[in-house]
Amino acid sequence: MNRFVRIGFLLCICTALAVLLVPILMRASVDRFLFTSLVEVPSAEVAIVPGASVFEGEPSPVLAARANAAIALFQMGKVSRILVTGDNSALNHDEVSPVRRYLLAAGIPADDIFLDHAGFDTYSSMYRAKVIFGVASAIIVTQDFHLPRALFLARELGIQAYGYDAGGPASISDYLREIPAADKALFDLLVARVPKFLGPMIPISGSGVSTWY
């Protein structure tokens, strides 16, 4: 019995180590594509703004930081389009329209703002960016705790992607949540998960106004 207990204990330890290693290896694999300088980040066709919390119809500080980074990239000529992707699964839960209003208020042209209302998770957002919007190259703007997973997914799905650290608030719990999130992301890639909602193609080279609904 003691022998089986030891084997079971070792298996649990090995499993836990494997789970913990995924986000570490994920970050290491994309480290050379991560940037904290607007000047140094390579140019791309679009900045991708992943969704985050919205408070009373306004972007949360985390989401506003992502939007501000996209605005700066656009104004510097690093990108010519901005794709805002997030969860808009209900009338009272809309992570994308508040960012659209925020971008418009900053002077971003309406035609250059694209909305993806079905970016229910990071995998879906990057999959749809490639398959639905035809994105070939992108700068993903999000916080450091989220960047490695988002960037890893984008590049594995065929996007020539770079990551820019948008700054803003972050906590230890944000990094801890990335452990199971990274494991799920790897699983999604391994099984080649197809998001539930796809729809017709919306070329990123066209006008983004058609995505506002």
FENJO-V270426 format. One record per backbone hydrogen bond with DSSP energy under -1.0 kcal/mol. CO is the residue of the C=O (numbers start at 1). NH is the residue of the N-H. If there is no record, write none. Layout:
co=[CO:CO]
nh=[NH:NH]
//
This chain:
co=[1:2:3:4:5:6:7:8:9:10:11:12:13:14:15:16:17:18:21:22:23:24:25:30:31:33:35:37:45:46:47:48:49:53:55:58:60:61:62:63:64:65:66:67:68:69:70:71:72:73:74:78:81:82:83:84:85:86:87:90:93:96:97:98:99:100:101:103:104:109:110:111:112:114:116:117:118:121:122:123:124:125:126:127:128:128:129:132:133:136:138:139:140:142:143:143:146:147:148:149:150:151:152:153:154:155:159:160:162:163:164:171:172:173:176:177:178:179:180:181:182:183:184:185:186:187:188:203:208:209]
nh=[5:6:7:8:9:10:11:12:13:14:15:16:17:18:19:20:21:22:25:26:27:28:29:33:34:163:165:41:80:139:83:141:85:60:58:55:64:65:66:67:68:69:70:71:72:73:74:75:76:78:77:44:47:114:49:116:51:119:95:93:90:100:101:102:103:104:105:108:107:112:113:208:82:84:86:88:120:125:126:127:128:129:130:131:132:133:135:202:204:160:162:48:164:166:146:147:150:151:152:153:154:155:156:157:159:158:161:138:140:35:142:175:176:177:179:181:182:183:184:185:186:187:188:189:190:191:193:206:211:212]
//
